[in-house]
Amino acid sequence: MEKKIVVIKGDGIGPEIVTEAMKVLKRVAERFGHTFRFVEVDAGGCAIDKYGECLPQASLEQCLAADSVLLGAVGGPKWEKVDKNNRPEKALLRIRSAMGLYANLRPAKIFPQLAHSSPLKAELVEKGIDFVIVRELIGGIYFGAHETTQRDGEAYATDLMAYSEHEIERIGRTAFETARKRGRRVVSVDKSNVLDCSRLWKEVMHRLSAEYPDVEYSDMLVDNCAMQIVRDPSQFDVVVTENMFGDILSDEASMITGSIGMIPSSSLGEGTNGMYEPIHGSAPDIAGKDLANPIGTILSGAMMLKYSFGMEEESRAIEEAVQKVLDGGYRTGDIMSEGCIRVGCREMGDRIAANIG
């Protein structure tokens, strides 16, 4: 099978971690008889430096023509003073919108080898951490109107949060269908005691839940959910929520698993093409030092094989290779512990690739 994968290495540690993910995917292609054609394009801060814009039209067109997109990370302090409509992060919003990627799946799963790295008490970790946050990705406050004006002699800022019924329903269906493949439990998170958007969200989710009688459904306010994730994460299977809440909760969930560097994500729409990326940022302070953890990006590649290409066996091969390397005691600095062997970004990629198949 031949697939075109557009690669956005991006900024900071992005080029390093994506290079290792590509190395592992090339190994998968060799072992399983596939052809992955990688096309590298610029987006984010590096594109601003080269072209003066965060997302050149040529880069976007390549993304739209690809079978899937693999992304490292974009942004950093270097571009903080760039016009707000040309910030590196705007490139991601535009790609997601143009590709119609409305569903972001962010798993929160602890590797048994890293159980000691979780900040939670051992008895909570032993109960299990294995849930997924389904985040609506192209609506809400991130895609609303943003304005800063002067009023009565002072700055006055507004950000619009808006959702339609169909936007809520389609992300809800993604959550329920995901739950059917897991533990058949969905928690919908909102702020319906304050926000009209959340009241509509809750109404649509309740209506939709009637179509999935085989899935246990409940609601939870976002502030309570933030507390429950650290009180007892084992209670969750699938958590579905809007854009900003999902952004915040998924970062919280990643930290209880031991390291944000371990967590992949997938952004999907109606078709099979999607965008896959680790959930962490560009970490410019360690860029170019061979210190980054590439596992989140490598596992994002595994999600690509599974969700966009239908390659279940190949996806499992990557996951098993990661497990073998962790079993061997190899760790990057962010997951390092006593008695383990510290390796850099490149060596971690080498070892995972060597364990494919």
C-alpha positions as CSV (number, residue, x, y, z in Angstrom):
1,M,0.0,0.0,0.0
2,E,1.3,3.5,-0.9
3,K,0.4,6.5,1.2
4,K,1.4,10.2,1.0
5,I,2.2,11.7,4.3
6,V,2.7,15.4,4.6
7,V,5.3,16.3,7.3
8,I,5.3,19.5,9.2
9,K,8.4,19.5,11.4
10,G,7.7,22.9,12.7
11,D,9.6,24.7,15.4
12,G,11.8,24.0,18.5
13,I,12.1,20.3,19.1
14,G,9.6,19.6,16.2
15,P,12.3,18.7,13.6
16,E,14.0,16.3,16.1
17,I,10.9,14.3,17.2
18,V,9.4,14.1,13.7
19,T,12.6,12.8,12.3
20,E,12.4,9.9,14.8
21,A,8.8,9.2,14.0
22,M,9.6,9.1,10.3
23,K,12.4,6.7,11.0
24,V,10.0,4.4,12.8
25,L,7.4,4.7,10.0
26,K,10.0,3.9,7.4
27,R,10.9,0.8,9.3
28,V,7.2,-0.2,9.4
29,A,7.0,0.3,5.7
30,E,10.0,-2.0,5.2
31,R,8.7,-4.7,7.5
32,F,5.1,-4.8,6.2
33,G,5.7,-4.0,2.5
34,H,4.2,-0.5,2.3
35,T,5.4,2.7,0.6
36,F,5.2,5.9,2.6
37,R,6.0,9.0,0.6
38,F,6.9,11.8,2.9
39,V,6.4,15.4,1.7
40,E,7.9,18.1,4.0
41,V,6.2,21.5,4.1
42,D,6.7,24.6,6.3
43,A,4.2,25.9,8.8
44,G,4.4,27.9,12.0
45,G,7.3,30.0,13.1
46,C,9.8,28.6,10.6
47,A,7.4,29.5,7.8
48,I,7.1,33.1,9.2
49,D,10.9,33.3,9.1
50,K,11.1,32.0,5.5
51,Y,8.0,33.4,3.8
52,G,6.6,36.0,6.2
53,E,3.4,34.0,6.8
54,C,2.6,31.2,9.2
55,L,0.9,29.0,6.6
56,P,1.9,29.4,3.0
57,Q,-0.9,28.4,0.5
58,A,1.4,25.8,-1.0
59,S,1.8,24.1,2.4
60,L,-2.0,24.1,2.9
61,E,-2.6,22.6,-0.5
62,Q,-0.2,19.8,0.2
63,C,-2.0,19.0,3.4
64,L,-5.4,18.9,1.6
65,A,-4.0,16.5,-1.0
66,A,-2.3,14.2,1.5
67,D,-3.5,10.9,2.9
68,S,-2.5,12.2,6.3
69,V,-0.4,14.9,8.0
70,L,2.3,14.3,10.7
71,L,3.1,17.4,12.8
72,G,5.8,18.1,15.4
73,A,5.2,21.4,17.2
74,V,4.9,25.1,16.3
75,G,5.5,28.3,18.1
76,G,7.8,29.8,20.7
77,P,8.8,33.1,22.4
78,K,10.6,34.2,19.2
79,W,7.3,34.9,17.5
80,E,5.3,36.3,20.5
81,K,5.2,39.8,19.0
82,V,4.1,38.7,15.5
83,D,0.6,40.0,14.4
84,K,-2.0,37.9,16.2
85,N,-3.5,36.8,12.8
86,N,-0.1,35.5,11.7
87,R,1.1,33.7,14.9
88,P,2.5,30.2,14.5
89,E,-0.5,28.7,16.2
90,K,-2.8,30.2,13.6
91,A,-1.3,27.8,11.1
92,L,-2.7,24.8,13.0
93,L,-6.2,26.4,13.3
94,R,-6.3,27.1,9.6
95,I,-5.2,23.5,8.7
96,R,-7.7,22.0,11.0
97,S,-10.5,24.2,9.6
98,A,-9.5,23.6,6.0
99,M,-9.3,19.8,6.4
100,G,-12.5,19.8,8.5
101,L,-10.8,18.1,11.4
102,Y,-13.4,18.6,14.1
103,A,-12.5,15.7,16.5
104,N,-9.3,15.6,18.5
105,L,-8.7,12.3,20.3
106,R,-6.2,12.5,23.1
107,P,-5.6,9.3,25.0
108,A,-4.5,9.4,28.7
109,K,-2.9,6.0,29.4
110,I,-0.1,5.2,31.8
111,F,2.6,2.8,30.8
112,P,3.2,0.3,33.6
113,Q,6.9,0.9,33.3
114,L,6.3,4.6,34.2
115,A,3.8,4.1,37.0
116,H,6.2,5.5,39.5
117,S,6.5,8.8,37.4
118,S,2.8,9.7,38.0
119,P,2.3,12.4,40.6
120,L,-0.7,10.5,41.9
121,K,-0.7,8.2,44.8
122,A,0.3,4.6,44.0
123,E,-3.1,3.2,45.0
124,L,-4.8,5.5,42.4
125,V,-2.3,4.5,39.7
126,E,-2.8,0.8,40.4
127,K,-6.6,1.2,39.8
128,G,-5.7,2.1,36.2
129,I,-5.4,5.2,34.0
130,D,-6.8,4.5,30.6
131,F,-9.2,7.0,29.1
132,V,-9.5,9.2,26.0
133,I,-10.6,12.9,25.8
134,V,-12.6,13.6,22.7
135,R,-12.2,17.4,22.1
136,E,-14.2,19.4,19.6
137,L,-11.5,21.1,17.5
138,I,-12.8,23.7,15.1
139,G,-15.5,25.5,17.0
140,G,-15.9,27.4,20.3
141,I,-13.9,30.3,21.6
142,Y,-10.7,29.5,19.7
143,F,-12.5,30.0,16.4
144,G,-14.8,32.9,17.5
145,A,-14.2,36.6,16.9
146,H,-11.4,38.2,19.0
147,E,-11.2,41.9,19.5
148,T,-9.4,44.4,21.7
149,T,-10.7,48.0,21.6
150,Q,-10.6,51.1,23.8
151,R,-13.6,51.9,26.0
152,D,-13.7,54.7,28.5
153,G,-9.9,55.2,28.3
154,E,-8.9,51.6,28.8
155,A,-8.4,48.5,26.8
156,Y,-11.4,46.2,26.4
157,A,-11.1,42.7,25.1
158,T,-13.8,40.3,23.9
159,D,-13.6,36.7,22.7
160,L,-16.7,35.0,21.2
161,M,-17.6,31.4,22.1
162,A,-20.3,29.9,19.8
163,Y,-21.6,26.4,18.9
164,S,-24.3,25.2,16.7
165,E,-26.4,22.0,17.2
166,H,-24.7,20.2,14.3
167,E,-21.2,20.9,15.6
168,I,-22.1,19.5,18.9
169,E,-23.9,16.4,17.5
170,R,-21.0,15.4,15.2
171,I,-18.4,15.5,18.0
172,G,-20.9,13.7,20.3
173,R,-21.3,10.9,17.8
174,T,-17.5,10.5,17.6
175,A,-17.5,10.1,21.4
176,F,-20.2,7.5,21.5
177,E,-18.7,5.5,18.6
178,T,-15.3,5.6,20.3
179,A,-16.9,4.4,23.6
180,R,-18.4,1.4,21.8
181,K,-14.9,0.3,20.9
182,R,-13.7,0.8,24.5
183,G,-15.5,0.5,27.9
184,R,-18.9,1.9,26.7
185,R,-19.0,4.9,29.0
186,V,-19.2,8.5,28.0
187,V,-18.9,11.6,30.3
188,S,-19.9,14.9,28.7
189,V,-18.2,17.9,30.2
190,D,-19.7,21.4,30.1
191,K,-20.3,24.5,32.2
192,S,-24.1,24.5,31.8
193,N,-24.7,26.3,35.1
194,V,-23.2,29.5,33.6
195,L,-22.8,29.3,29.8
196,D,-25.6,29.2,27.1
197,C,-23.2,27.3,24.8
198,S,-22.9,24.6,27.5
199,R,-26.7,24.5,28.0
200,L,-27.1,23.8,24.3
201,W,-24.2,21.3,24.5
202,K,-25.9,19.4,27.3
203,E,-29.3,19.4,25.6
204,V,-27.9,18.0,22.3
205,M,-25.8,15.3,24.2
206,H,-28.8,14.1,26.1
207,R,-30.8,13.8,22.9
208,L,-28.0,12.0,21.2
209,S,-27.4,9.6,24.2
210,A,-30.9,8.1,23.5
211,E,-29.5,6.7,20.2
212,Y,-26.8,4.8,22.1
213,P,-28.6,2.8,24.9
214,D,-25.6,0.4,25.1
215,V,-23.4,3.3,26.3
216,E,-23.6,4.6,29.8
217,Y,-23.9,8.3,29.7
218,S,-23.4,11.1,32.3
219,D,-22.8,14.8,32.6
220,M,-20.1,16.6,34.6
221,L,-19.2,20.3,35.1
222,V,-15.8,21.2,33.9
223,D,-14.4,22.3,37.3
224,N,-15.6,19.1,38.9
225,C,-14.1,17.0,36.0
226,A,-10.7,18.7,36.6
227,M,-10.9,17.6,40.2
228,Q,-12.1,14.1,39.4
229,I,-9.2,13.4,37.0
230,V,-6.8,13.7,39.9
231,R,-9.1,12.2,42.5
232,D,-9.8,9.0,40.6
233,P,-9.0,8.8,36.9
234,S,-10.1,5.1,36.7
235,Q,-13.7,6.3,36.6
236,F,-13.3,7.7,33.1
237,D,-13.5,5.9,29.8
238,V,-14.4,8.5,27.1
239,V,-14.6,12.2,28.0
240,V,-16.2,14.5,25.4
241,T,-16.1,18.3,25.6
242,E,-15.7,21.6,23.7
243,N,-12.5,23.1,22.4
244,M,-11.1,25.1,25.2
245,F,-12.2,22.8,28.0
246,G,-10.7,19.9,26.1
247,D,-7.4,21.7,25.6
248,I,-7.0,22.3,29.3
249,L,-8.3,18.9,30.6
250,S,-6.2,16.9,28.2
251,D,-3.0,18.6,29.4
252,E,-4.0,17.9,32.9
253,A,-4.7,14.2,32.0
254,S,-1.3,13.9,30.3
255,M,0.6,14.9,33.5
256,I,-1.0,12.2,35.6
257,T,0.4,9.6,33.2
258,G,4.0,10.6,34.1
259,S,5.1,12.8,31.2
260,I,3.5,15.0,28.5
261,G,6.1,13.7,26.2
262,M,4.5,10.3,26.0
263,I,1.0,11.3,24.8
264,P,0.0,11.2,21.1
265,S,-3.2,12.7,19.5
266,S,-5.2,12.4,16.3
267,S,-7.4,15.1,14.7
268,L,-10.1,13.6,12.5
269,G,-13.0,14.7,10.3
270,E,-15.5,13.0,8.0
271,G,-12.8,11.4,5.8
272,T,-9.9,9.2,6.5
273,N,-7.2,11.8,6.2
274,G,-6.2,13.4,9.5
275,M,-3.5,15.2,11.4
276,Y,-1.4,13.5,14.0
277,E,0.8,15.2,16.6
278,P,2.1,14.9,20.2
279,I,0.2,17.1,22.6
280,H,3.3,18.9,23.9
281,G,4.7,22.2,22.7
282,S,7.9,23.1,20.9
283,A,10.1,23.3,24.0
284,P,12.6,25.8,22.5
285,D,14.8,25.6,25.6
286,I,15.9,22.0,24.7
287,A,15.8,22.3,20.9
288,G,18.8,20.9,19.1
289,K,20.2,19.3,22.2
290,D,19.1,15.7,21.6
291,L,17.1,15.8,24.8
292,A,13.5,15.6,23.6
293,N,11.2,12.6,24.1
294,P,10.0,11.4,20.7
295,I,7.6,8.8,22.0
296,G,4.5,10.9,21.8
297,T,5.3,11.7,18.1
298,I,6.1,8.1,17.4
299,L,2.8,6.9,18.9
300,S,1.0,9.6,16.9
301,G,2.4,7.8,13.9
302,A,0.9,4.6,15.3
303,M,-2.5,6.3,15.6
304,M,-2.1,7.5,11.9
305,L,-1.6,3.9,10.8
306,K,-4.7,2.8,12.7
307,Y,-7.2,5.5,12.1
308,S,-6.3,6.9,8.7
309,F,-4.7,3.9,7.0
310,G,-6.6,1.0,8.6
311,M,-3.3,-0.7,9.5
312,E,-4.1,-2.3,12.8
313,E,-1.2,-4.7,12.9
314,E,1.3,-2.1,11.9
315,S,0.0,0.2,14.6
316,R,0.3,-2.5,17.2
317,A,3.9,-3.2,16.1
318,I,4.9,0.4,17.0
319,E,3.1,0.2,20.4
320,E,4.8,-3.1,21.2
321,A,8.2,-1.7,20.1
322,V,7.8,1.2,22.5
323,Q,6.9,-1.2,25.3
324,K,10.0,-3.3,24.6
325,V,12.3,-0.3,24.7
326,L,10.7,0.8,28.0
327,D,11.0,-2.8,29.4
328,G,14.7,-2.6,28.5
329,G,15.0,0.4,30.9
330,Y,15.8,3.0,28.3
331,R,14.5,6.5,29.2
332,T,14.8,10.1,27.9
333,G,15.4,12.7,30.5
334,D,11.8,13.6,31.2
335,I,10.9,10.0,32.2
336,M,14.3,9.1,33.7
337,S,14.4,7.3,37.1
338,E,17.0,5.5,39.2
339,G,18.3,2.3,37.7
340,C,17.3,3.2,34.1
341,I,19.5,4.0,31.1
342,R,19.4,7.5,29.9
343,V,19.3,8.0,26.1
344,G,18.8,10.9,23.8
345,C,16.1,11.6,21.2
346,R,17.9,9.9,18.4
347,E,18.8,6.8,20.3
348,M,15.3,6.4,21.5
349,G,14.1,6.5,17.9
350,D,16.8,4.1,16.8
351,R,15.8,1.6,19.5
352,I,12.1,1.7,18.8
353,A,12.7,1.3,15.1
354,A,15.0,-1.7,15.7
355,N,12.2,-3.4,17.7
356,I,9.6,-3.1,14.9
357,G,8.6,-6.7,14.0
